[in-house]
Amino acid sequence: TMHWKRWWKHGDPLVIGRQGTHHMTGTPTHSSWEAMKSRCLNPNDPGFGNYGGRGITICERWRESFSNFLTDMGSRPHGYSIDRIDNNGSYELNNCRWATSKQQSANRRPYPKNRKRVRFQAVLLGQAD
């Protein structure tokens, strides 16, 4: 398999045709695909800890091919972004949809109610990151 940096930088080599490109680079759909790959595969991505770092993966079909992602998900509608229906599940056809920010805000992992208090206590004890 190809290294994630090459996929992210150069796109999917499987869809390169005589034209030399899939002509989708820079589109909202392609940007969503690139961002999804980065937060799941790139340990240097700021969101990695909430995605790849906690075991969220991308199905091989999508990881290896933007054209497969586009075929399965279709073009990203204006004002939508990719959403995992089961937030603990992977990026794959049966667990993803294009969703509005309102739909996504209703589909979040539970946020600990005492997070600020725990963080404050950790700072006092010298255990904060």
Secondary structure, 3 states (H helix, E strand, C coil): CCCHHHHHHHCCHHHCCCCCCCCCCCCHHHHHHHHHHHHHHCCCCCCHHHCHHHCCCECHHHHCCHHHHHHHHCCCCCCCEEEECCCCCCECHHHEEEECHHHHHCCCCCCCCCHHHHHHHHHHCCCCC
